[in-house]
Amino acid sequence: MARPMDVYEELVAVRRNGEKAALCTIVEVQGSIPSFQSAKMLIKQDGSMVGTIGGGCTEAEVWNAAREVIETEHPRMLSFNLGQEAAYDNGLICGGQLNVYVEPVLPIPTAYIFGGGHISKSLSKVATLAGFRTVVIDDREQYANAERFPEAVEVFADDYEKVFPQLPVNDAAYVIIVTRGHRDDMRVLRWAAETSARYIAMIGSKRKTIEVCKQLLADGVGLESLERVHAPMGFDIGAVTPEEIAVAVVAEMIQRRRNPQADWSPLSKSIFAEGTPKALQIRAAERSPEPSEAPAPVQAPSNS
């Protein structure tokens, strides 16, 4: 059996690397079992295991449940009665009962905020209070600095295209686009739409969002990549000030964090919340390649 500390060390490494896993713990025992209460096993996203809760068919069933927990990000409690079956692989009848708690291990969510203006200042503070790591990116050093964003874990003052490769964007990433102009918003959205970020949001009106998406479609960005964008961003709560807008956006981020598989919220303002706008469907159809003509049938060689 691996040292219990091995599980803890691997758990820390998993979160640091931005990966997902499931921690399985024997939380209650009655009678004799081939392990002990508090025994732990960590199931990683690739299916590998660290630690053990005893082995055998019970552990295999826990492994299957762990895969589901990793996918749904919701915990499960499993109960086993060993009285009627051989205990694990050694053929012994233990006769005990045990409960195993399987909980998701998730990476710390990171909010990548593009733009260092007034809304970004409030966003960084509110997101940090809500448990997100914040990273701020702006191509102007006077707006992107540690003094302006003391709570941010990292601040980049450089051209956006130079910063993109330095950002480890994964399923725990939240990209918020609030740059100083439409052109810069488009540059960032073009990159963000093709990433695996859990949440992508852009400031602006519905009209602006549709025009930006039209241009990106013309540039070759797939419609399915744009259909997950929260733009206009934030929940519809009547927010006006930078602080209120930050609350509306972070609330939307929390909803996506806690319910990653949920449909669009009724409070969402995104142009995609009620389906893809017809204008974008038309633009996507215009750039789709025409079906090629069927090739002429091959003639059989003549015997003459």
N, C-alpha and C positions, 0 to 999 in steps of 0.2 A: 504494500500500500504506500502511495506517495505521502510524503510529509504534508500535513495540513497546510503548512506555510507555502508549499509549492502552489496550491490553489490560489492563495491570496496574491502571491507574486505574479502569477499568470493573469489574474483578474486585473491587476493594475496595468500590466503590459497591454492587455486587450483594449482597455479604455484609452490608454495613451496613444495606441495605434489607430484609434477611430474605428474599431471593430465592434461587432455585436457578439454576445454569447448568452448562455443560460447557466445560472448557478443552482445546483440541486443539493438540497440539505435535508437529512433525516431529522425531522423536528419532533417526532413523537414515537416512542417505542413501547410496546406491551409484549411481555414474554421474551423468548429467545430468538435472536436474529443473528446472521453471520456478519454483523457490522456493529455500529454503535451510534447512539443518538449524537447529533451534531456532525456526523461524517459528511463530507462535501465532495462534490464532483462538478467540474466546470466543463460544459460542452461548448466548443467554439463554433463559429459560423461555418467553418469548413468540415465540421463533424468530428474533429479530433477531441480527445478527452484528457483532462488532467485531474488526478485524484480518482477515488472510487467510493461507492456506497455499498460495495459488497460483491458486485459481479453478477453473472448469470442472467436469467430471463427478466428478473425484476429490473436490473440495471438497463437492459435493452429496452424495456418499455419506457423507462424514464428518459432514455436517450431520444426515443421517438417523440415524447411529449416536449422535450427540450427544443427540438427542431421547430415544433409548432409555436412555442413560446418566443423563440427568436424571430419568427416570421410575424407574429401578431403583436409582440411586445407586451403581452398581457400574462400575468403569472397564473400558475395552476397548482392545485394541491392534489396529490395522488395518494391513494390508500391501498395497502397490500396486506393480504392475509396468507401467511406461509403455512398454515396448519394443514392444508389439503394437498400440498405439492412439495416435491423435493426442493430443498433450499438451495437455490442457485446451482452451481455446477458440481457440488461435492456430494450430492445424493442424500444429504442429511435432512431429516424432518425437524425443523426448529419449532414450528408451532406458534411463532410470534406474529405480531402485527406491527406495521410501521407506516407512518405518513411521511411523504417526501414533498417538500415545498420547492417548486421550480420557478425561479424568478428571472426576468430578463436583466441582462447586464448591457447597458447602453453607453455609447460614448458620450462625452460631454458635448452638448450641442453648441455649435459655433455660429455666430451671426457675423457675416461678412457685409459690412456697411460701406457701400461705394458712394463717396461724397462726404465732405466734411462740414456742411452747412449747419444751420440752426436745427433743422429736423434731425439730422444725424447726431448732434450733441444730445438731444433728448432721447433718441432711439438707443444710443449706446448705454445711457444711464438706466433706462427702464428695462432694457433687455438684460443687462447685468443683474439687476435686482430680481429678475424672473429666472435666473439660473443659466443664462447663456454666456459663453465666452464671446467677447466682442473684438472684432478686428476691423479697423477703419482704413480705407484706401482713398486717397485723393492725389491728384497730380500737382497740387499746390502745397508747398511745405508750410505756408502760413496757416493752412487749414488742417493739415495732417501732421500733428505733433502730440507728444505725450502730455504737454501742458494743457492742451485743449481737450484731450480725451484721457484723463488720468486713470479711469477704470478699465480702459481697453487693454487687452493682453498684448496687442501688437498694433502698430500704426505704420502704414506705408505711405511715403510721399514720393511717388514716381508715376510714370506713364502706365496706364491701366494694362496695356498689353504686356508690359514687362513684369507686372505683378502677378498676372493670371497663373503662370507656371509655378509660382511659389506658394499657392494656396492649395492645401490638401482637401479639396472638396469631395465630400462623400454624402451618404444618406443622413448624416447628422449635421449637415451644413444648411444654413439659411442665408440666402443672398438677397439683400435689400438694396435697390438701386435708386439713389437720390442724388445724382450728380447735378452739376450746375446748368445742364442744357440737354436738349433732346438728342443731339448728336452723340454726346458722351453716354447718355442712357442707352442708346442703340448699340454702341460699341460693347458695353458691358452685357446687355441682354443677349446679344449675338453669341457671346461666350457662355453665359450662364445657362441658356436654354439647352445647350448640349451637354451639360454636366449632370451628375446624379444627385444634385442638391435636393433636399426634401421640400424646401420652400423657396420660391423665387418671386420677388415682388418688385414692382416699379411704380414710382410716383407719377401722377399725371391724370389727365382727363380720359374719358372713354374715347373721345375723338383722337387724341394724341396716341393712345395705345393702339388703336386700329391702324393708324398711319404707320407707326413704327413696325407693327407686325406685318403689314403689307410689304414694307421695304425688306424686312428680313426674309419673308417668303421669296421675294424676287432674288435675294442673295443666296438662296439655296437652303435656308433653315427649314426643317420639316414642320408641318403644321402640328403634328402630335407633340413636338417639343415645346411649342408655344402654348398649347392648350392647357398646360398646368401652371401658367403664369398668373399670379395674383396682381392684376393691374386693371383699374386703379387699386392701390394697395390698402389694406386695413379694413376692419369691420365698419359698417355703416352705423356709427353712433353719434353722428353730428359733430365730429371733431373739427376744430378750427385752428387752434393754436399748435405750435410745434410739439408742446408737451402732450396735448390731447391726441394729436396724430400719432405720436409715439405709442401711447397707450392702445390706440386702435390697431396699430400694426403688430405690436407685441402680443396682443390678445389673439390675433389671427395666427401668429407663430405658435403660440401655446396650443391652440386648437389642433394645428397640424402636428405638433410634437406629441400630444397625448392621444390623438386619434389619426394615425398616419393613413389608414385605409378608409377614412370617412369621406363621404361625398362633400360637395361644396356646402358651406354653411349658408343659411338663409340671410345672414348678415354680410356676406361677402359682396364687394362692389365690383369684382372682376368681370370683365366683358365675357369671360368664358363660364361664369357661374351658371348661366341658364342655357348653355350650349354655345357652339362656335358661331360667331356672327356670320351672316350670309356673305358679307363683303369679303371675308377671309376665306370662306369656302370657295367663292368664285376665283379669287386670286390663286389659291392653291391648285384649283382645277386647271387654270390657265397655264401654270408652269409644269403640269404633269405631262410626261411624254405621250404622244399619240400612240395607240397600239399599232404595232408594225403589221404590214399586210402579210397575209398568209403566203408562204412560198408556193410557187407553182408546183403541181404534182410532177414527180419524176416519171418520165416515160420509160416503159420497159423497152429494152433493146429489141430491135426488129430482127426476125429470123430470116428476112429476105436478103 
